[in-house]
């Protein structure tokens, strides 16, 4: 798990791009399977896939920002407690 976290922290843009491309592919696959229930034009399927991928990317970026904030805050508190000892 630590190796994955280390790789992601070193390759942030690659990780986000891979996640975005995976989300587009998954959304397109889902929409093509459900095409019999709700027939959409291919252009609309692509637009919906892009919107789903963007929403997922924003959620991941928000989670990363929150994680970074709390990790930085925890590091500062650790440094302050070491100064007081």
C-alpha positions as CSV (number, residue, x, y, z in Angstrom):
1,X,0.0,0.0,0.0
2,X,2.8,2.4,0.8
3,X,4.5,1.7,-2.5
4,X,1.3,2.7,-4.3
5,X,1.0,5.9,-2.2
6,X,4.6,6.7,-3.0
7,X,4.1,6.2,-6.7
8,X,0.9,8.3,-6.7
9,X,2.6,11.1,-4.8
10,X,5.5,11.1,-7.3
11,X,3.2,10.9,-10.4
12,X,0.2,13.0,-9.5
13,X,-0.8,14.1,-13.0
14,X,-0.3,10.6,-14.5
15,X,-2.5,9.2,-11.7
16,X,-5.2,11.8,-12.3
17,X,-5.1,11.3,-16.1
18,X,-5.3,7.5,-15.7
19,X,-8.2,7.8,-13.4
20,X,-9.9,10.2,-15.8
21,X,-9.4,8.0,-18.8
22,X,-10.6,4.9,-16.9
23,X,-13.7,6.7,-15.8
24,X,-14.4,7.7,-19.4
25,X,-14.0,4.1,-20.5
26,X,-16.1,2.7,-17.8
27,X,-18.9,5.3,-18.4
28,X,-18.8,4.6,-22.2
29,X,-19.0,0.9,-21.5
30,X,-21.9,1.3,-19.2
31,X,-23.8,3.6,-21.5
32,X,-23.2,1.3,-24.5
33,X,-24.6,-1.7,-22.5
34,X,-27.7,0.3,-21.5
35,X,-28.2,1.7,-25.0
36,X,-31.1,-0.7,-25.5
37,X,-33.0,0.8,-22.6
38,X,-32.3,4.5,-23.5
39,X,-31.1,5.0,-27.0
40,X,-28.7,8.0,-27.0
41,X,-26.6,9.4,-29.8
42,X,-22.9,8.6,-29.6
43,X,-22.1,12.3,-29.1
44,X,-24.4,12.4,-26.0
45,X,-22.8,9.2,-24.7
46,X,-19.4,10.8,-25.0
47,X,-20.6,14.0,-23.3
48,X,-22.1,12.0,-20.4
49,X,-19.0,9.9,-20.1
50,X,-16.9,13.1,-19.9
51,X,-19.1,14.6,-17.2
52,X,-18.9,11.4,-15.1
53,X,-15.2,11.4,-15.5
54,X,-14.9,15.0,-14.5
55,X,-17.1,14.5,-11.4
56,X,-15.0,11.5,-10.3
57,X,-11.8,13.5,-10.9
58,X,-13.0,16.4,-8.9
59,X,-14.0,14.0,-6.1
60,X,-10.5,12.5,-6.1
61,X,-8.8,15.9,-6.2
62,X,-11.0,17.1,-3.3
63,X,-10.1,14.0,-1.3
64,X,-6.4,14.5,-2.1
65,X,-6.6,18.1,-0.9
66,X,-8.3,17.1,2.3
67,X,-5.7,14.4,2.9
68,X,-2.9,16.8,2.2
69,X,-4.3,19.4,4.5
70,X,-4.7,16.9,7.4
71,X,-1.3,15.3,6.8
72,X,0.4,18.8,6.8
73,X,-1.5,19.8,9.9
74,X,-0.5,16.6,11.7
75,X,3.1,17.2,10.7
76,X,3.0,20.7,12.1
77,X,1.4,19.5,15.4
78,X,4.1,16.8,15.7
79,X,6.8,19.4,15.1
80,X,5.3,21.8,17.7
81,X,5.1,19.0,20.3
82,X,8.7,18.1,19.7
83,X,9.7,21.7,20.3
84,X,7.9,21.8,23.7
85,X,9.7,18.7,25.0
